[in-house]
Amino acid sequence: MEKARGPAGNPAAAGARITLELADGSTQTSEVCAGSGTYSQSTAACFFGWPQAAPPRRLRVRWPSGTVTGHDIPARAAAVDLAAP
């Protein structure tokens, strides 16, 4: 699970695009959305799954501002909390 925190005015980082790179070179991408349900709001967390043979190694985030950041993932990390630069 990856959770993005945005700047003032967009604390949920809605619109951030998160790409997860696995050890085998494959990638998965998710976008932080808000307000995607009737009488409800979606979570700012993005959830990814991967095979045990190809654990995650790096995250790339394109923030709503257009800034792109890269983050190495610690071994066996179950969750990563990211903050906008």
N, C-alpha and C positions, 0 to 999 in steps of 0.2 A: 504494500500500500504506500502510495506517495501522496503527501498532502502539501499543497502549495499555499503560501500566505503572501498576499499582494500588498501593495501600498495603500495609504489612506485613500478612501474613495472607491476602492475595489479590494477589500480585505480578503475576499475568497479567491482572488486571482482568476476570476471568470474570464475565459478566453485564452488562458495559458495552455500551451500545447506541450505535452510531456512525452518524450521518446525514450524508451528503455532499450538498451543494447545488452544482449545476452552473450555469454562466453563463446557461443558458436558463430557469432556475428549477425544473427538475426535480430530484428527489432520489432517492437510493439509501440503503438502510439495511442494516446488518449488525450482528450481535451477537457478542461475543467468547464463545466456548464453550471448555470444557475437558473432556477425557476422552471424546471422541466416537467412539472406535474400540476394537476388541478388541485388547488388548495394545499399545495406542498412546495417544497424546495429541495433540490438535489444537494447532496453533500459535495464539498470541495475536494474530496479525496478521489484519487484515481487508483483503481485496482488492476493488477497485472498477475498473470500466472506464467509459470515456466517449468520445463522439465528439469528433474534433478541433475541430469547430465549437462545442462547448460544454464548455470546460475546467472543472475544479473551481474553486470560489472560496471555499467555507466548509465547515467541519466543525462539527457539534454533537454533543457526547458527553453521554449520561446515564450517569453512573457508578453502580456498584452501591450506593453510599451514597445515591443519589437526587439528588446534586448535578448540575447541568447546566452545561457550559462550552461556549463558542464559540471557534473558532479560524479565522482567515483563513489561506488556503493561498497560499504564495509561488508566483509564476508559474513554470511548468515544474518544479515539485517532483515528484520521482518517488516519494518516501516522506516520511511525516510521523510523528514519534515524539511521542506524547502522554503526559503524566504526570498522575495524579490529583491534584486540588488538596489 
